[in-house]
Amino acid sequence: MVRAFSAEEIYQILEDEIVDLKLLPGEAVSENQCCKRFGVSRTPVRSVLQRLEQNGFVDIIPHKGTVVTTIDVGTVNQLIYQRVAVEAMVLRDFILAATPLAVERVRCSLQELQAVGVIGDPASFDIYRFLRQDLAMHRIWFEETEKEFLWERLIAPHPDYSRFIRLDIIGAQNVPDVLVKHAEMMRIIDEKDLDAIEPLMKAHLYGGVRRMGSKLFGVDAKDYARYFRQG
């Protein structure tokens, strides 16, 4: 017998599956299947789907059903702009005030990222572990400057940006580029090269837009264009 899940549990499971691309943009979400899967009636499922729609993760189309939203590149660009602006300032504050111990925290995190980023068998590569370790390194300068609230706001699940990041890892195979950029961050911290912060953050955080360009507009467009909102 399937145990009955709470509405909050159902919401979190479906949001995670959408963000992690287990439910792809444009894919249908069956109300009946959700009822069977989670052992609940239509009422909590409908409330969850309505909440997902309010937060931008699905569209509920009258008389047709519910589908996962496609990704808006314009929104992605604005969120990257916001993150560049905030993170460049926070990293500058960190560099100016960092203790040797704080700098070593970053160095250890970079080494862990480099270890996770070694790809032997691509089929066994854990992209979610790599992404978590990537974010863990960035988190350090927010923690050390007591800007954790800002960090949580920047990385909160978002229907456009969160999925774009994951598509970049999967589709554009961005791991080598990410490792190079993080090593450069370490150099900037060690050398207190403040002038290099913003250019690097722009190159790093906008890298996904650059890498995914051919997937959207080039020869590979047929593979990924359907995941993005037209216009």
C-alpha positions, 0 to 999 in steps of 0.5 A: 500500500502506498503511504499518503504523502503530505502536500508539502512533500509532494510539492518538494518532490515535484519541484526537485524533479523539475529543477533536476530535469527529471521532468523535462520542459514541456513534459506533461504532469498527470494529475491521475498518476500523481494521485496514484504515486503519492497515495492521495486524492485529487484535492492535495494534488491540485493544490500542489500543481496550483502552487507549482504554477504560481511559482513558475514551474508548470502551466495548467492549461484548461481542458488539456492538463498540466505541463512543465514550463519551458525556460525563459532565456531573458529571465536567465540573463537577468538573474545572471546579471544580478548574481554577477553584481552581488557576488563580485561585491561579496568576493571583493569584501571577502578578499579584503578581510579574509583570514589565512584560515578562510583562504584555506577553506576556499583552497580545500573546497577547490581541491574537492571540486577538482577531485569531483570534476575528474571524469572517467566514465561519463555515464557514472559522473554525478553532475549533482554532486559536482554542482553542489561542490561548485556552489559550496566553494562560492558559499564560503565568501558569503559565509565569511562576510556574513551574507548567507541570506543573500546567498540563499536568495541567489541559489533558491530553486528557480524555474528558469535559472536552476534548470539552465545551470543543469542543462549547461552541465549536461548539454554543453559539458561545461566541467573543464571550463568551470574548473578553470574559472574556479582555479582563477578565483583562487588565484585572485584571492591569493593575489588580492587581484581586485580588478580581475573579480568582475571580469572573471565573474562575468566570464564564469556566470555568463559562460552557460549562455555562451556554451549553450548558444550552439545548442539553441541556435546552431546545428544542435538546436533540435536537441535543446530548443524545445526546452526554451520559450520562443521569443 
